Amino acid sequence: MLRDEAAELGLRDLVVSDLGVRAKFSWNAMFRANLGSHLATRVEFCLPGFQARRFDELRKKVSRAPWSRFVRARQNVCIRVKSQKSRLMHSGAVIQRVHEAMQDAIEGRLTLVKPADEADALRVNVTLRANACSVRIDTSGDPLHRRGYRLAVGKAPLREDLAAALIRFSGWDRESSLVDPLMGSGVIPIEAALMAKGLPPGAGRSFAFQDFPSFEASSFEATLKSLNETGKRNPDFLIHGSDRDAGSVEAARANAERAGVLDIVRFEQASLSGAPALASLDEDAPGAVVSNPPYGKRVKGGASLPALYKRLGSFLADRPDSELGLVTADREFAYGMGIRLAPAIATLHGGSRVWFFRREAELPMPG
């Protein structure tokens, strides 16, 4: 899904690897990826890979990188290291050599800080596998799921990037209604509204690359303007969300206003059985139901949870043409809905293993 999204953003030479999705670098591509990705955790600039079997070799090769484009003298840097099946296994020694190499390149001092103090530091990730070294510079700063709009949260909130992934996974066409009848603080309707309007999700936040010595504000502003103009749409449908908790509804409205999508979302206080949002889907406009129902591990629900899933399943059974995206940590709840489902994506969220479901999912579940 990230590869497909990167292609939609105009990134080129895409390759899926164990580190994520690689793309051909340009400043414009890096700006577009940070501003426009709903799914990425972060965007990193990858230096050309090399072999390193000795510490002096590591220092010499890292020092050849154009560090002056990314860091200034006396700036804080945080270096993380992972080493597997390599001769250079001592992570502290690797960090020391990379730190020294960066100082060699800029001919100045850099302050090395630990991850706990990395808030204003340049983040550098080093991976050694079978003596092959990868050095990556974080261009994002805070993880990209921190869009900047969600200041108010409800119980067990779904992370923004997972919400966006669930929406894409559901098969929603971005041209019809989408409903979340258990919305919490509204992240699923808001992410859907951003997609429907074609707004870049990162437009309201800052990035690490804005502190690079080589950063050109005019080029960044041109990229942001281009993304806003090429993607902007004015949907003629509404995205609906509801929750039985009044505080969650209030939080959702505040978050949607900050995100700039309050004009196409409608939030209402209602229980699942009385959710007017669900009534907006009918045979002529089946739309999609995308939701993160409670599953007992992060929100207490007791014996009422199976009944809640059954009520949602009963509604969907009467609307076979509606798309569905559902995330839960308890597969038995999903299987008890009474409609044809299969788990297709497994991932971690909040320390729990969760599954994405959709109707008659075709993707195999990861092992």
N, C-alpha and C positions, 0 to 999 in steps of 0.2 A: 504493500500500500504506500509506503514511503517512496519507493522508486516511482510509482505512478504519479504521486503528488509532485515529486521533483521534476518529472517530465512536463507536467502541467504548468509548472513555474518557469519553464524554459531552460532548465539546466541540461547540460549535454554530457555525452560519453558516460552514461550511468552504468555502474557496476555494483551489484549487491555483494557484500563481503561480510565476514564475521564481525567487523567493526561497525557495519551500517551500510549506507549507500554512498559510494564514491561518485564524484562528478568532476568535470573539468573546471579548474579554478579560474575565476575572474572576479574582480571586485564587485561587479554588478551581480554575478551569480551568488556570491557570498551574501550581499545585501538582500537579494530576493529570497534566498533560503531562510535567512533569519526572520525576515519580515513576514513571509508568506506561508511558512510551513505550519500546519496544524498538528503534525504528527512527530516531528523530530524532537529529540531531547536537547540537542545542541548541534552547532555547526562548527567543525574544526578545520583548520588549514593544515594539511598534511605535507610535511617536508619530504623530499625524495628519500625513499628507503635505502638502507645500506647494511652491510655486514659489520659486526663489531665483536671481536673475540678478546680484545685487550682494552683496559681502561684508557690508555693513552690514545688508542685508535678511536675510541668513542668520543673523547674530548676533541680530537682534531677534526673529526668529520662533523660533529654537531656545530663546531665553531664556524664552519663554512656557510651556514644558513644565514639568510639576510635578516638577522635579529633586529637591526636598527629600524626596520619597518614596523616592528611590533612592540618594542619596549624601549624605554628611555633609562638613562642612568639614574640610579637611586630609587627606582621603582621596585615595588614588592613583586616577587614571583613565587608561585607555588608549583612544585614539580611532583607529579605522581608517577610511580614506576610499577610495572608488572613484568616479571621475568619468568619464563618457562623454558626448561630444557636448553638453557644458554650458559655459556661460560661465565658471563657476568650476572651472577645470581644475587649479589649483595645490593639490595635496593638503595641503602644509604650511600654506598660508594657511587652508584650510578647517578643518584641525585647530585652528589658533590661534583662529579665530572661534567654533568650537563650544566649546572650552575656556573662552573668555571668557564666552560665553553661559551656560554652566553655573554659573560663578562669580557672574555677575549674579543668577541665579535664587536661589541659596542664600545670597547675600551673605556669601560666605566664600571662602577660598583652597582650590584643589585642585591636587594635584601631578600633572603630566602625565608619564607614563612611556611608554617604548617597549615594543613587543610582547614583547621578550626579558625584560622585568621586570614582566610583567602578572599574576603569580601571585596577588597580593592586591588587584588593581585592579578597579574597575568597568569593564567592557568596553562601549564604545559603537561601533556600526557606522553609518557614514554613506554613503549611495549617492546620487549625482547622475546622472540620466539625462535628457538633453534638458531640463535646468534643473528637473526635478522631484526634490525632495529627500525621501529616506526616512531617518529616524533611528531606530535600533533599539538597545534596551538588553538586553544579555545577562543572562538570569536564571539560567542554568545554572552558569556557571563552567567547570570542566573539561568537555570533551566528554562527552555522556551515555553513550557506549559504555564509559566508565570506570566500571563498576558498583561496583567496590570488592572484588569477590570474587576476581579473577584476579591473585593475587600471584605464582603460579608459572606460567611459560609454557614451551612447548615450541618446536620449530623452526617457523619461518614461521607464527606464530599468525594465525588469522583474527580480525578485529576483531569485537567482540560485536554491533554493530549490523548488520554484513553477515551474520553467522551467523543472526541473527534474521530478516533479510529473506529469506535462502535457505530457512529453515524455512517461513515463510509462503508463499513462492513455490512450494514443492514440492507444496502441496495437502494436507499432513498435517492430519488432522482433530482433533488434540489428544485423541483418545479411543482411540488404539491405539498400539502400540509404535512407537518410532522408533529407528533404528540408525545409528551412525556407526562403521564398521569401521576408519577411519583418523583417529582423533579428536585426536591430538596432546595438548594440555593440557585437552581436554574441553569447549571452549566451545560446540560445537553441542549435545551432550547436555544441558549445563547450561542453555542458553537455552531449549531445548525443555522441560526440566523446570520452569523458571519459568513458561512458558506453561501447561503442563499443570496446575500447582498454582494458577495465577492469582495468583502473587506479583508485586508491583510490582518491576521490576528495579532501580529507583533507591532502594530502601528502605535500602540499606546505605552510602549516601554522603551528602555534604553538597552544598549548592548556593549559588550567588552570592546568591540572593534572601534567604537567611538573614541576610545582613549589611545588608539594606535598612533604613533607619530606620522604614519603615512595616510591617516584617515582624511578624506576629502568630503566635507559636509555637503558641498553642492552636488556631488555625484550621488551621495546617499539620498538627498532630498529629491533628486530627479528620479531615482529608482522608486522611492515611495510614491511619488506622484504618478508614475507610470502604472504601478500596481493598483492604485486607487482608481485610475481612469479606465484601464483595460478590463478590470474585473468587476467594476461597479454595476450592479443591477438593481432594479426597483421591482421586487416581487409583488404579484397581485394576489398573494395568498398569505395567510397567517400561520405562524408557528405557535402551538399551544402548550402550556404547562400548567400543572395543578399540583397541589399538595395540601394535606389536611392541616398542616401547621401554619398559622398566620405569620409567624416570624420568618419562616422560610419563604413565603410568598413576598413579603416585604423585602427580604434580602435579594431575591431574584430580580425584582423590579429595579432595585438600586444597581445591581450588577449589570443588568441589561442597558440601563441608561449610560453607565460608564463605557460600555462596549459599543455604544452607538447603534443599538438595534431595537430600542424600545418601540419603534414605530411598526415593527412587523411581528412582535411577540405579544401574546395575551396570556397573562397569569391569573389564576383564580384559586381561591381556597376551597378545597373539596376533597372528600375521601375518594378512594378508587371507585367505589360503587356508584358514587354520584358525580363523577367527574364530567363536567360539561365538555371538556376538551376531547374526550373520546367520542362524544356525539358528533363532533365535526367530521369524522371519517364515515363515509357511506359508500355505497356501490359505485356511485359516479365519481367519487374522489377518494379512493382508498388510502392514499398517502402512506405514512409509516408510523409505527409505534416504536420508540427507542427509549429505553429506560434502564435505570440502575436500582432495582427494587431492594429493599432491605433483605439481608440474608442471615441475620442472627449473630454474626461474628463481630460486627462493628455497630449494629443497632439492635437493641433487644426487641424481640418480637414474639418469642415464645411459641405457643401452639397456634397462634393466629396466622403465622407466615404461610404455611401450606394453603390455607384457605384464600389468602390474598393472591397467591400465584394462580390458583384455580379460577378465581374471578377474572383475572387478566386473561387467562387462557380461554375462558368461555366467551369473552368479548371477541377475541381474535378468531375463534372458531367460526363466528358468525360473519367475519370479514376476511375471507380467504385470500383476497387480492391485496390486502395491506401488508407492506413490508414490516419486518420485525428485527430489531437489534436489542439484545438483552445481555446484561453481564451479571453474573452471580458466582458466589463462592460455594454454593451448595447445588450440585447438579440434580439432586433428587427433587428439589423444589421446581426446577425447570421441567424435568421429566413428568412431574405431576400436573402440568398445565393442560394436558389433554390434546395437544396439537403436535404435529410432526416437527421435531427439532433434532438437531445434532450439534454437539460441541465442535467448534472449528478452530478457535484460537484459545490458547492457555497462556496466561501471563501472571505477573505479580502486581498487586496493588495494596498498599498499606500493610505489607507483610503477609498478606493472604494470597493464596493461589486462586485465581478467578478464571472463569470461562466466558467467552463470547458465544452467544447462540443466535441463530437466525432460522427462518423456516427452511427446512430441507437443505441445510448447509451442504455445500459441495466440497469445501476444503477439508482435508484430513486434519485431525487434531494432532498437534505436535506431541512427540513422545516424551 
